[in-house]
Amino acid sequence: MANAHLRPAEPEPSLNRVDGRLKVTGAATYSAEYPFDNLAHAVLITSTIAKGRIANINAKPAEAAPGVLAVISHKNTPGVPAYPPVKQPAERAPIGTAFRVFYDELIYFSGQPVAMVVAQTLEQAQHAASLVEIDYQTETHQTDFVANRSTAAIAVNVQRNKTSPFQDYDRGDPDALPSAEVKLEATYTIPTQHHQPLEPHAIIAVWEADDKLTVYDKNQGVKSAQGNLAQAFKLPREQVKVNAQFIGGAFGSGIRVWPHTVAAVLAAKQVKRPVKLVLGRELMFTSVGYRPFTVQKIAMGATKTGILTAITHEGTGQTSAYEEHLERTILATRAMYACLNVSTRYRLLNLDVNTPTWMRGPGDATGMFALESALDELAFALQLDPLELRLRNHADADPERNLPWSAKSLKECYRIGAEEFGWKNRKPEPRSMQADGLLVGYGMASSLYGFHRHPSKAKAVMQADGSVVIQSATMDIGPGTGTAMTQIAARILGVSPKKIRFDLGDSSLPDAPGQNGSATIPSVGSAVHDACKALKNKLLILGASMPGSILSSAWPDEIVIKNGRIYPNAESRSSVLYTDILKYHKLPQVEMTEESKSGPERDQYSMYSFGCHFVEVHVSPVTGEVRVKRVVTCADVGKIINYKTARSQSIGGVVGGIGMALMEESVMDHRYGRYVTSDFASYHIPVHADIPQIEVFFVDQPDVHVNPIGAKGLGEIAIVGVAAAVANAVFHATGKRVRELPITVDKLV
């Protein structure tokens, strides 16, 4: 079960999810569910080798199969207009090149799309795909991170960009570590982990005309997808429409336009009819990215009283042989604690695998596992309470940028979390607590994630009947975007949420960023706030201009609006309806579009979300089985817009962190460079039985410097630090420090 509370008490009732009924009744339409006449079905055929080239493709048996419309490969592709001409002989793409689907005969990773069958039905396409014969010339592949780690290097793009945050970083005295009174050095490993949302990726591609494309795609950013597809197919941007109104989870896997999307568009162009392509679960492991395998080495120095004197943090992450994917792995270490001497290094290892991508809490979830585990180890070496060590090294200002925080209530998070968890009952020695014959461990960790606010637009429309339509090309991958935006609009306009509709997930709507980086509420929420405020002011001016209007002499600061009625002040019983204003002026509607973006405050303050997690685990001393029994999490994310959806976000992050700590690992057979975890039977994620009582708390204090609504991001910070808190609790229970995730029984017995 899960409980949640606000500190202070919740100021106003939370709105239930505005799309909840649609989802639970099956009325919500997802990308693969749009009905089209003459719809064709596509099935991808993927490489069975990790490196080499296609020697021959025999598609004739498939082409002769019933219902087959086309078999597409590099031999007969209609081609992506933006791709450069193919060289003969084919040459491997230089580092930094996005994968080009059906471009040439070269193989870059196992599971690479090499051909596609398009048929009248899905079953016909699947059968025909099994008939395609492909011969390969294999080359020696490298997929083993551990065996190849020594070849990692500074990313090429980082070498070119001297202002990149991934440049080698040194603060203070680089030689401070050797002279520290107490020293610690350890290496931590995060395996490859895949997003694996319940809804697989899917697309329906429709060419409305030779120069007009519509796609229904599982994508986290319809505007960026629109731009990418327009560029790829050399179309005017306005001639490409991307729709993604409902998404069944993504966790970062939908941020990019992936090769299967381009493949479906190519297929629809070739067969001249709508084409649907749905990735099977196995293809979800090779088609839409993952959290990259990462090894981190941390060294810490401190005084005997627990004051940090030096930190070095080296991170090495994997990427593909053709692209460079950079993660924020080492960046949190620069800002989290007050330490004068800090050095960070980040390296990339190119392997013959598909390209990683951002996964919930990208970089920071990985980096904070190492940092917060190391801090727990240091606390044990110092014989100091882990929470006390963090308090002694609390950063009152940003030590990296030398700027004040826009707002920071991390100490209050610590206080609330420790009090609600009962941290004072923790006995300091490992293996000193038991219950029902099981070892009991208490662990905790801090959390932080950078604040992101991108330029965003929103349109607010008041219609003649008093209903309101808000529009923005933002997304909802599950957190309840429409619900939060409706609540913001209702609060500003004084209109019942039942009379407000929020439109999203359509690239024809006003510009908005994709849903990633915990930026939606700070960015789009601010635009909705500004658009609704502008609409309200316009309506007030129109109302005041009516003959004999009670608003003509009203002070703007005293006006009260309730249920669509405008009162000149709180004591007045006379009011003017929004509908009366539109009726008098003979207006079918009044609308305002506003853009909201950051200003000079970004250079005046350092902006982050903060939080902490407290975890209790029970471990069998016989089998080593770990069960998380209780979690308390507290977040400082500015103003809480909607309590219910924020609570759900926090619970989801904790669930993801538990999976990250105890279960999730994508295993590759390096003999073939192929994943052997290819379904939910082999790739384990938490189920209900794995999830304990989760108590969620919020400080709920607006950050007045970040945006007009005072809200910061929550989605990422909810998972950052959870894996470390679990690992620290396991150490407290067992006395065994596991530095390589996931924490499985073989590492404890």
Buried (B, 14 or more C-beta within 10 A) or exposed (E): EBEBBBBEEBEEEBBBBBBEEBBEEEEBBBBBEBEEEEBBBBBBBBBBBBBBBBEEBEBEBBBEBEBBBBBBBBBBBEBBEBBEEBEEEBEEBEBEBBBBBBBBBBBBBBBBBBBBBBBBEBEBBBBBBEBBEBEBEEEEBBBBBEEBBEEBEBBBBBEEEEEBBBBEBEBBEEEBBEEBEBBBEBEBBBBBBBBBBEBBBBBBBBBEEEEBBBBBBBBBBBBBBBBBBBBBBEBEEEBBBBBBBBBBBBBBBBBBBBBBBBBBBBBBBBBEBBBBBBBBEBBBBBBBBBBBBBBBBBBBBBEEEBBBBBBBBBBBBBBBBBBBBBBBBBBBBBBBBBBBBBBBBBBBBBBBBBBBBBBBBBBBBBBBBBBBBBBBBBBBBBEBBBBEBBBBBBBEBBBBEEBBBBBBBBBBBBBBBBBBBEBEEBEEEBBBBEEEEBBBBBBBBBBBBBBBBBBBBBBBBBBBEBBBBBBBBBBBBBBBBBBBBBBBBBBBBBBBBEBBBBBBBBBBBBBBBBBBBBBBBBBBBBBBBBBBBBBBEBBBEBBBEBEEBBBEEBEEEEBBBEEBBBBBEEEBEEBBBBBBBBEBEEBEEBBBBBBBBBEEBBEEBBBBBBBBBBBBBBBBBEEBBBBBBBBBBBBBBBBBBBBBBBBBBBBBBBBBBBBBBBBBBBEBEBEBBBBEBBEEEEBBBBEEEBBBEBBBBBBBBBBEBBBBBBBBBBBBBBBBBBBBBBBBBBBBBBBBBBBBBBBBEEBBE
